[in-house]
Amino acid sequence: MSESVGDAIAEEAVIELHKQFRLQWEQAQDCFVLLYPEGMIKLPGSSGEIMKRIDGKSRVSEIIADLEATFPGADLRQDVIDFLEAAHANGWIRQQDH
């Protein structure tokens, strides 16, 4: 992951998948995957839980709140932001221009 400021994901940002990717549950992999023309990226465990909440409408803070409600007692904020910054650096997601 790049350490540049441009990769930072703000909690008020609304994020969406880049158009070339499609998220789906893959029974054979027993996890969510990102499909794209050249292949597939496996998203096991928490990464799939985060990615399935990216709908192009929810703010990062809302995604964090939803995950923390789903998994009570866990402070997930930094883990979610770290994952989203890595996903952004990999070109899987983008921040909407609003």
N, C-alpha and C positions, 0 to 999 in steps of 0.2 A: 504494500500500500504506500502510495506517495505521501509524504509529509507536508505537501504544499497546502497553503491556506485554501486554495480552490477546491480541495476535496472535502472540506469541512461541511457537515450537514447540520443545519440549524434546526432546533426543535420546533420552530414555527413553520418550517418548510413543508410544502406538500410535495410528495414524491410519487413517481410513477415508473413503471417498467419502460425501458426503451422499446420502441416499436418492433424491433427484430426479435424480441424475446416473448415467449409465452410460458406462463407458469401452469403446471398441472401436476396432479398426483399420478405417480407412476407405480402401479401395483407391483410390477416385476422388480423395481428397485426398492420398494417399501418406503418411499419417501417422495417429497415434492422434487420436481426437476424444473429447470429452465431449459426450454427448447429453443433452438435457433437454427438457421439454415445449415450450419456446418456441424451441428452436434447437439450435445446435451450436457448440462451441468447438474450434478446431484446436489441436493440441498437437504441433508439429513438433519433431524432433530430441530434445534432452535432456529437454524437458518431458514428452514421451511416455514416454521411458525411466524417468523418475521415477514418473510416474503409474501405469504398469503394474505397479509394485512395491507399490503401496498395496493391501493385501489385508485390512485390518482385524485382522491378527494380528501383523505385523512392526512392531518399534520403528523409529523414525527412524534410530537408530544402525545397525540391521541393513540398512536400505535403503541407507544411505551405504556400508556395508561391501560390499554386493552390487554396487553401482555401481562402486566402486573396484576390485573384483576383475574386473569385466567390462571396465573401461577402465584397465588397469594403468598406473601411473606418474602418474596424475592425482589431485591433491588436490581432491576434489569436495565436501568437507564444507560449506563456507560457501555454495557455489552451490546445493546441495540444500536447505539450510535456508532460504536466501533465497527459492527457488522455493516451498517448502512454506508459508512465511509469507505469500507473495502468494496462493497458492491458498486458504489459510485465510481471508485477508482478503476474497477474492472469493466465499467461501461454497461452494467446491468440495469441501473436505475438512473434517473435524472430528476433534478429539482424543477418543478414547474415554474414558469415565469409569470408571477402574479404580482 
